[in-house]
């Protein structure tokens, strides 16, 4: 029987890879991984051994990722509301940290094929993005991925099909420009 400490030791690199694929940012991925491993330690008693550790861990990372996106969205909405109410008021330093501009590292990678794929993945609706990451990138079976996402396998299949179609459409101009 595996214990929480062994999961943390054995699966941290795997968790980081999953987190990076969701966030596309090294610092955010590492932060997400650390939070996931803390959650593993705290809630190991809820782990059901009938599921693979990878499924349980992905579910934890997915939930933390969604929670973080909601927090960022709320902060942005709050800052915008405050701006519109207090026209001319100065933003706090924390509010000015939210910057959608690419970092120098991201700019350098922008011509890279991998970056084009990551950008296309990031544009997908969240449910499609998670489905295609699990099935096509992480190699989960449809049944396992459906269990992780808590949807029927048929629903997962539709999400993967639609995600592939959208990716193909979005990457077509990039692929036509590459010889």
Residue frames relative to the residue before (quaternion, step in Angstrom):
aa qw qx qy qz dx dy dz
X 1.0000 0.0000 0.0000 0.0000 0.00 0.00 0.00
X 0.3791 -0.7299 0.5315 0.2027 3.53 -0.88 0.99
X 0.2097 -0.7699 0.5855 0.1430 3.58 -1.08 0.64
X 0.7317 -0.4507 0.2905 0.4208 3.55 -1.32 0.27
X 0.6466 0.5269 -0.3266 0.4445 3.59 0.93 -0.86
X 0.6588 0.5044 -0.3043 0.4679 3.57 0.98 -0.83
X 0.6117 0.5362 -0.3469 0.4667 3.60 1.05 -0.72
X 0.6599 0.5045 -0.3105 0.4622 3.57 0.88 -0.94
X 0.6908 0.4830 -0.2874 0.4549 3.59 0.84 -0.96
X 0.7466 0.4291 -0.2281 0.4543 3.57 0.84 -0.95
X 0.8084 0.3520 -0.1427 0.4496 3.59 0.91 -0.90
X 0.3930 0.7265 -0.4913 0.2764 3.63 1.16 0.08
X 0.6667 0.4767 -0.3396 0.4615 3.68 0.81 -0.78
X 0.6282 0.5289 -0.3246 0.4692 3.58 1.04 -0.79
X 0.6563 0.5124 -0.3046 0.4626 3.58 0.95 -0.90
X 0.6389 0.5232 -0.3291 0.4579 3.57 1.00 -0.83
X 0.6393 0.5294 -0.3272 0.4515 3.58 0.95 -0.87
X 0.6611 0.4921 -0.3074 0.4758 3.58 0.92 -0.88
X 0.6649 0.5074 -0.3052 0.4553 3.57 0.91 -0.93
X 0.6496 0.5135 -0.3235 0.4579 3.58 0.97 -0.80
X 0.6474 0.5165 -0.3260 0.4559 3.58 0.99 -0.75
X 0.6632 0.4817 -0.3080 0.4829 3.57 1.11 -0.59
X 0.7806 0.3735 -0.1892 0.4640 3.59 0.84 -0.96
X 0.2672 -0.7784 0.5208 0.2269 3.58 1.01 -0.78
X 0.6907 0.4141 -0.2498 0.5375 3.57 1.28 0.24
X 0.4874 -0.7040 0.4325 0.2824 3.59 -0.72 1.07
X 0.6837 0.4889 -0.2988 0.4519 3.59 0.83 -0.96
X 0.6680 0.4860 -0.3021 0.4758 3.59 0.91 -0.87
X 0.6389 0.5271 -0.3264 0.4555 3.57 1.02 -0.80
X 0.6623 0.4912 -0.3182 0.4678 3.58 0.93 -0.82
X 0.6354 0.5220 -0.3229 0.4685 3.58 0.99 -0.82
X 0.6524 0.5089 -0.3012 0.4740 3.57 0.97 -0.88
X 0.6412 0.5252 -0.3155 0.4620 3.58 1.01 -0.83
X 0.6583 0.5046 -0.3133 0.4624 3.58 0.90 -0.88
X 0.6613 0.4971 -0.3081 0.4698 3.57 0.93 -0.86
X 0.6347 0.5263 -0.3288 0.4606 3.58 1.03 -0.76
X 0.6745 0.4879 -0.3039 0.4633 3.58 0.93 -0.84
X 0.6009 0.5271 -0.3547 0.4850 3.58 1.12 -0.58
X 0.6489 0.5122 -0.3097 0.4698 3.55 0.99 -0.83
X 0.6022 0.5458 -0.3506 0.4653 3.61 1.06 -0.74
X 0.6786 0.4949 -0.2940 0.4562 3.57 0.86 -0.97
X 0.7076 0.4762 -0.2629 0.4510 3.57 0.92 -0.93
X 0.8234 0.2531 -0.1052 0.4969 3.58 0.89 -0.87
X 0.2222 0.8040 -0.5238 0.1727 3.58 1.12 0.55
X 0.5991 0.5869 -0.3621 0.4068 3.59 1.07 -0.65
X 0.6661 0.4946 -0.3091 0.4648 3.61 1.18 -0.40
X 0.4801 0.6787 -0.4346 0.3463 3.60 1.27 -0.18
X 0.2086 -0.7668 0.5993 0.0963 3.55 -0.89 1.01
X 0.3850 -0.7745 0.4522 0.2177 3.62 -0.37 1.20
X 0.5407 0.6100 -0.4295 0.3887 3.64 1.15 -0.18
X 0.6675 0.4241 -0.2901 0.5389 3.59 1.30 -0.26
X 0.5399 -0.5924 0.4784 0.3589 3.54 -1.19 0.53
X 0.5997 -0.5639 0.4264 0.3750 3.55 -1.15 0.64
X 0.6273 0.5606 -0.3360 0.4234 3.58 0.99 -0.84
X 0.6423 0.5208 -0.3236 0.4600 3.57 1.02 -0.79
X 0.6653 0.5037 -0.2949 0.4654 3.55 0.90 -0.99
X 0.6726 0.5029 -0.2854 0.4617 3.55 0.91 -0.96
X 0.6455 0.5089 -0.3311 0.4633 3.60 0.93 -0.81
X 0.6302 0.5383 -0.3316 0.4507 3.56 1.00 -0.80
X 0.6344 0.5198 -0.3219 0.4730 3.58 1.00 -0.84
X 0.6795 0.4875 -0.2890 0.4658 3.59 0.84 -0.99
X 0.6358 0.5298 -0.3285 0.4551 3.57 0.95 -0.84
X 0.6762 0.4922 -0.2990 0.4594 3.59 0.85 -0.92
X 0.6507 0.5021 -0.3167 0.4735 3.59 0.97 -0.82
X 0.6328 0.5345 -0.3212 0.4591 3.58 1.02 -0.82
X 0.6664 0.4895 -0.2986 0.4767 3.59 0.89 -0.92
X 0.6350 0.5282 -0.3288 0.4579 3.60 0.96 -0.84
X 0.6625 0.5060 -0.3057 0.4601 3.58 0.94 -0.90
X 0.6393 0.5192 -0.3322 0.4597 3.61 0.95 -0.82
X 0.6409 0.5178 -0.3255 0.4638 3.58 1.00 -0.79
X 0.6485 0.5187 -0.3212 0.4552 3.60 0.96 -0.86
X 0.6567 0.5002 -0.3130 0.4696 3.59 0.90 -0.89
X 0.6504 0.5162 -0.3204 0.4558 3.57 0.94 -0.88
X 0.6502 0.5106 -0.3180 0.4642 3.59 0.97 -0.85
X 0.6419 0.5171 -0.3277 0.4616 3.60 0.98 -0.82
X 0.6582 0.5032 -0.3121 0.4649 3.58 0.95 -0.85
X 0.6628 0.4997 -0.3094 0.4640 3.58 0.94 -0.88
X 0.6407 0.5220 -0.3238 0.4607 3.59 0.99 -0.81
X 0.6548 0.5051 -0.3105 0.4688 3.58 0.94 -0.86
X 0.6595 0.4998 -0.3108 0.4676 3.60 0.97 -0.81
X 0.6435 0.5151 -0.3252 0.4636 3.58 0.98 -0.82
X 0.6533 0.5085 -0.3121 0.4661 3.56 0.96 -0.89
X 0.6280 0.5371 -0.3302 0.4562 3.60 1.00 -0.78
X 0.7075 0.4621 -0.2805 0.4552 3.57 0.83 -0.96
X 0.6617 0.4949 -0.3131 0.4682 3.61 1.08 -0.65
X 0.7889 0.2333 -0.1038 0.5589 3.54 0.93 -0.93
X 0.0991 -0.8271 0.5514 0.0457 3.55 0.51 1.16
X 0.7858 0.2695 -0.2279 0.5079 3.52 -0.86 0.99
X 0.5349 0.6192 -0.4190 0.3936 3.62 1.21 -0.20
X 0.4636 -0.6815 0.4962 0.2729 3.56 -1.10 0.70
X 0.4374 -0.6736 0.5334 0.2654 3.53 -1.18 0.71
X 0.5138 -0.6102 0.4955 0.3437 3.52 -1.18 0.53
X 0.6488 -0.5150 0.3656 0.4244 3.62 -1.14 0.39
X 0.6301 0.5395 -0.3457 0.4387 3.61 1.00 -0.72
X 0.6601 0.5142 -0.3123 0.4497 3.59 1.01 -0.77
X 0.6778 0.4963 -0.2999 0.4521 3.58 1.08 -0.61
X 0.5338 0.6455 -0.4009 0.3711 3.60 1.24 -0.16
X 0.6017 0.5449 -0.3669 0.4544 3.58 1.16 -0.44
X 0.1226 0.7980 -0.5671 0.1631 3.53 -0.32 1.31
X 0.2831 -0.7897 0.5251 0.1429 3.55 -0.64 1.10
X 0.4847 0.6683 -0.4419 0.3509 3.59 1.24 -0.10
X 0.5219 -0.6451 0.4505 0.3294 3.57 -1.03 0.71
X 0.4758 -0.6379 0.5235 0.3044 3.53 -1.18 0.65
X 0.6635 -0.4808 0.3567 0.4488 3.62 -1.17 0.23
X 0.6194 0.5449 -0.3368 0.4539 3.57 1.05 -0.77
X 0.6743 0.4847 -0.2941 0.4732 3.57 0.93 -0.90
X 0.6351 0.5330 -0.3333 0.4488 3.59 1.00 -0.76
X 0.6518 0.5234 -0.3136 0.4504 3.57 0.99 -0.84
X 0.7071 0.4547 -0.2555 0.4775 3.57 1.10 -0.70
X 0.4585 0.7484 -0.4210 0.2291 3.60 1.23 -0.37
X 0.6874 0.4659 -0.2937 0.4734 3.60 1.08 -0.59
X 0.5326 0.6565 -0.3861 0.3692 3.55 1.25 -0.22
X 0.5704 -0.6092 0.4381 0.3340 3.55 -1.06 0.79
X 0.6427 0.5334 -0.3216 0.4461 3.57 0.98 -0.84
X 0.6415 0.5217 -0.3200 0.4625 3.55 1.05 -0.76
X 0.6253 0.5318 -0.3383 0.4602 3.57 1.03 -0.76
X 0.6513 0.4976 -0.3121 0.4805 3.57 1.00 -0.81
X 0.6460 0.5187 -0.3226 0.4579 3.60 0.93 -0.88
X 0.6478 0.5137 -0.3187 0.4636 3.58 0.94 -0.87
X 0.6544 0.5021 -0.3105 0.4725 3.57 0.96 -0.87
X 0.6321 0.5199 -0.3265 0.4729 3.59 1.02 -0.77
X 0.6657 0.5225 -0.3027 0.4385 3.58 0.92 -0.92
X 0.6621 0.5134 -0.3026 0.4543 3.59 1.15 -0.58
X 0.5351 0.6329 -0.4084 0.3825 3.59 1.22 -0.31
X 0.5593 -0.5460 0.4796 0.3987 3.58 -1.18 0.43
X 0.6607 -0.5765 0.3178 0.3608 3.57 -1.01 0.87
X 0.6811 0.4942 -0.3127 0.4406 3.61 0.86 -0.89
X 0.6529 0.4896 -0.3158 0.4840 3.60 1.08 -0.67
X 0.6265 0.5473 -0.3335 0.4436 3.57 0.99 -0.85
X 0.6900 0.4717 -0.2916 0.4651 3.58 0.83 -0.93
X 0.6358 0.5308 -0.3340 0.4500 3.59 1.00 -0.76
X 0.7160 0.4456 -0.2741 0.4623 3.59 0.80 -0.93
X 0.5976 0.5421 -0.3676 0.4625 3.60 1.09 -0.58
X 0.6815 0.4895 -0.3000 0.4538 3.57 0.86 -0.91
X 0.7510 0.4155 -0.2276 0.4599 3.59 0.77 -1.02
X 0.8054 0.3350 -0.1671 0.4595 3.58 0.62 -1.10
X 0.7448 0.3790 -0.2307 0.4984 3.60 1.02 -0.64
X 0.7583 0.3618 -0.2061 0.5016 3.59 0.83 -0.94
X 0.4339 -0.7445 0.4260 0.2757 3.59 1.23 -0.28
X 0.3213 0.7416 -0.5224 0.2718 3.60 1.15 0.48
X 0.4796 -0.6063 0.5310 0.3469 3.58 -1.16 0.52
X 0.6482 -0.5050 0.3812 0.4237 3.58 -1.23 0.34
X 0.6513 0.5251 -0.3221 0.4431 3.58 0.95 -0.84
X 0.6806 0.4810 -0.2938 0.4682 3.58 0.89 -0.93
X 0.6592 0.5031 -0.3088 0.4658 3.58 0.93 -0.88
X 0.6299 0.5285 -0.3334 0.4612 3.59 1.01 -0.77
X 0.6412 0.5140 -0.3239 0.4689 3.59 1.02 -0.78
X 0.6455 0.5214 -0.3242 0.4543 3.58 0.93 -0.87
X 0.7502 0.3931 -0.2070 0.4897 3.57 0.88 -0.95
X 0.3445 -0.7751 0.4598 0.2629 3.55 1.36 -0.12
X 0.5217 0.5614 -0.4538 0.4547 3.54 0.85 1.12
X 0.5926 -0.5413 0.4278 0.4157 3.62 -1.18 0.32
X 0.6197 -0.5580 0.4013 0.3788 3.59 -1.16 0.61
X 0.6267 0.5425 -0.3457 0.4399 3.60 1.03 -0.69
X 0.6340 0.5159 -0.3195 0.4794 3.58 1.04 -0.77
X 0.6328 0.5219 -0.3251 0.4706 3.56 0.99 -0.84
X 0.6431 0.5383 -0.3204 0.4404 3.58 0.94 -0.88
X 0.6468 0.5065 -0.3113 0.4777 3.57 1.00 -0.83
X 0.6573 0.5131 -0.3146 0.4535 3.60 0.94 -0.87
X 0.6534 0.5009 -0.3137 0.4729 3.59 0.96 -0.86
X 0.6428 0.5259 -0.3219 0.4545 3.60 0.92 -0.90
X 0.6952 0.4699 -0.2774 0.4679 3.59 0.84 -0.98
X 0.6320 0.5283 -0.3327 0.4591 3.58 1.02 -0.77
X 0.6475 0.5101 -0.3214 0.4661 3.59 0.93 -0.86
X 0.6472 0.5242 -0.3143 0.4557 3.57 0.98 -0.87
X 0.6712 0.4859 -0.2974 0.4742 3.59 0.92 -0.90
X 0.6373 0.5233 -0.3307 0.4589 3.59 0.97 -0.81
X 0.6414 0.5260 -0.3208 0.4572 3.56 0.95 -0.88
X 0.6626 0.5040 -0.3016 0.4647 3.59 0.95 -0.88
X 0.7115 0.4672 -0.2632 0.4541 3.57 0.89 -0.96
X 0.7173 0.4338 -0.2536 0.4827 3.59 1.09 -0.62
X 0.4383 0.7202 -0.4469 0.2990 3.61 1.24 -0.24
X 0.6794 0.4642 -0.3342 0.4595 3.70 0.73 -0.83
X 0.6396 0.5204 -0.3276 0.4614 3.57 1.01 -0.74
X 0.6924 0.4818 -0.2785 0.4592 3.57 0.89 -0.92
X 0.6338 0.5217 -0.3369 0.4610 3.61 1.07 -0.63
X 0.6759 0.4958 -0.2871 0.4636 3.57 1.16 -0.63
X 0.6479 0.4946 -0.3127 0.4877 3.58 1.27 -0.29
X 0.1916 -0.8004 0.5549 0.1212 3.59 -0.77 0.91
